[in-house]
Amino acid sequence: MTRDPKLVVAHGYDVIAGTYLARHGQSIVRDRWLQETMARLPDAARVLDLGCGAGVPVAHRLAGRGFDVVGVDGSVEQIKLARRNVPEAEFIHADMTAVTFPPRSFDAVAAFYSITHVPREEHATLLRRVVDWLKPNGLFIASLGSEECADWVGEWLGTEMFFSHYDAGTYERLVREAGFHIERAALVDQDNEDARFLWVIARRQA
C-alpha cells in the first residue's frame, strides 16, 4: 500500500473513537484474560498498556487495582478519551513501534487487540523491544493473530483500517525467540465480533 499503515490506523481510530468504545468496550474474553493477568502481578506493579485506546476497560481496571499504569496509543482522540477516563494513569500519544522506555521499566506489558494493527514484518522487532522494557520475569499478555493476514486494508466499523498478522504457530515461535517463556497460550473466539485470536501469557526469561 502507498499510505503509511500506521497513519491509516491512527486516523481510523480518531474517526471511530466513540463508536469503537460503544461497540467493543465490553468483552467476556478480554475480561477473563485481564483478570488472569492481574492475578499474576505483584502489588503496585508498573504496567504498560500498548494500544491503550480510550483507557477502558484495561487501563481503568489496572489503575483501579492500584497498579502504576502507562498507556500508549497512536490515535490522538483515543488518548484524549483515555486521559479523561483514567486520570490517575499516564498516557502517551506515540507509535508503539517507535516509543522508547528505559530497559527494565515495567513489571508487565499488555497488548490487547493492538499488535495486529502493526505491519507483521515489524512484530518480531516489537516483541524484542517489549522484552527489553520488562524486568526479569516480567509478564507479557497479548492477543495475536490466529491465521495468516498479509497487510489487509479495507472498511471496518465505518472507517478505513489496517490489519496484519501471522498464524498462531508463527507467533508462538516469535514470542519464544524474542526471549519469553510461554506460560499459557490458547486460540479463543471473540464474544463480541466474528474473530479469533491467539492469546498468550509469557514471561521474560531472567
HULIN-V396433 format. One record per residue. RES is the residue in three letters. OMEGA is omega in whole degrees, 0 to 359 (* if undefined). Layout:
res->RES omega->OMEGA
res->RES omega->OMEGA
This chain:
res->MET omega->183
res->THR omega->180
res->ARG omega->177
res->ASP omega->183
res->PRO omega->180
res->LYS omega->175
res->LEU omega->175
res->VAL omega->180
res->VAL omega->182
res->ALA omega->179
res->HIS omega->180
res->GLY omega->180
res->TYR omega->170
res->ASP omega->183
res->VAL omega->188
res->ILE omega->184
res->ALA omega->181
res->GLY omega->184
res->THR omega->178
res->TYR omega->180
res->LEU omega->179
res->ALA omega->184
res->ARG omega->188
res->HIS omega->181
res->GLY omega->180
res->GLN omega->177
res->SER omega->177
res->ILE omega->180
res->VAL omega->180
res->ARG omega->181
res->ASP omega->180
res->ARG omega->181
res->TRP omega->176
res->LEU omega->179
res->GLN omega->179
res->GLU omega->178
res->THR omega->182
res->MET omega->180
res->ALA omega->181
res->ARG omega->185
res->LEU omega->174
res->PRO omega->177
res->ASP omega->177
res->ALA omega->179
res->ALA omega->174
res->ARG omega->189
res->VAL omega->175
res->LEU omega->178
res->ASP omega->182
res->LEU omega->185
res->GLY omega->190
res->CYS omega->181
res->GLY omega->183
res->ALA omega->178
res->GLY omega->182
res->VAL omega->5
res->PRO omega->194
res->VAL omega->182
res->ALA omega->180
res->HIS omega->181
res->ARG omega->178
res->LEU omega->179
res->ALA omega->179
res->GLY omega->177
res->ARG omega->177
res->GLY omega->178
res->PHE omega->177
res->ASP omega->192
res->VAL omega->171
res->VAL omega->179
res->GLY omega->178
res->VAL omega->176
res->ASP omega->180
res->GLY omega->182
res->SER omega->178
res->VAL omega->184
res->GLU omega->178
res->GLN omega->179
res->ILE omega->177
res->LYS omega->179
res->LEU omega->181
res->ALA omega->181
res->ARG omega->176
res->ARG omega->185
res->ASN omega->184
res->VAL omega->185
res->PRO omega->181
res->GLU omega->178
res->ALA omega->176
res->GLU omega->181
res->PHE omega->184
res->ILE omega->174
res->HIS omega->183
res->ALA omega->171
res->ASP omega->184
res->MET omega->179
res->THR omega->182
res->ALA omega->181
res->VAL omega->181
res->THR omega->174
res->PHE omega->176
res->PRO omega->176
res->PRO omega->175
res->ARG omega->182
res->SER omega->191
res->PHE omega->172
res->ASP omega->181
res->ALA omega->172
res->VAL omega->179
res->ALA omega->178
res->ALA omega->183
res->PHE omega->176
res->TYR omega->185
res->SER omega->184
res->ILE omega->179
res->THR omega->173
res->HIS omega->180
res->VAL omega->176
res->PRO omega->191
res->ARG omega->178
res->GLU omega->177
res->GLU omega->186
res->HIS omega->181
res->ALA omega->178
res->THR omega->179
res->LEU omega->179
res->LEU omega->178
res->ARG omega->177
res->ARG omega->178
res->VAL omega->177
res->VAL omega->182
res->ASP omega->181
res->TRP omega->185
res->LEU omega->170
res->LYS omega->175
res->PRO omega->184
res->ASN omega->176
res->GLY omega->188
res->LEU omega->174
res->PHE omega->178
res->ILE omega->183
res->ALA omega->167
res->SER omega->185
res->LEU omega->182
res->GLY omega->178
res->SER omega->180
res->GLU omega->183
res->GLU omega->173
res->CYS omega->185
res->ALA omega->170
res->ASP omega->178
res->TRP omega->174
res->VAL omega->180
res->GLY omega->181
res->GLU omega->180
res->TRP omega->182
res->LEU omega->176
res->GLY omega->178
res->THR omega->176
res->GLU omega->183
res->MET omega->183
res->PHE omega->175
res->PHE omega->180
res->SER omega->179
res->HIS omega->176
res->TYR omega->176
res->ASP omega->186
res->ALA omega->181
res->GLY omega->178
res->THR omega->180
res->TYR omega->179
res->GLU omega->177
res->ARG omega->182
res->LEU omega->179
res->VAL omega->179
res->ARG omega->181
res->GLU omega->179
res->ALA omega->180
res->GLY omega->179
res->PHE omega->165
res->HIS omega->182
res->ILE omega->177
res->GLU omega->180
res->ARG omega->176
res->ALA omega->182
res->ALA omega->172
res->LEU omega->186
res->VAL omega->173
res->ASP omega->178
res->GLN omega->178
res->ASP omega->185
res->ASN omega->175
res->GLU omega->180
res->ASP omega->183
res->ALA omega->176
res->ARG omega->180
res->PHE omega->166
res->LEU omega->176
res->TRP omega->184
res->VAL omega->167
res->ILE omega->185
res->ALA omega->178
res->ARG omega->172
res->ARG omega->177
res->GLN omega->184
res->ALA omega->*
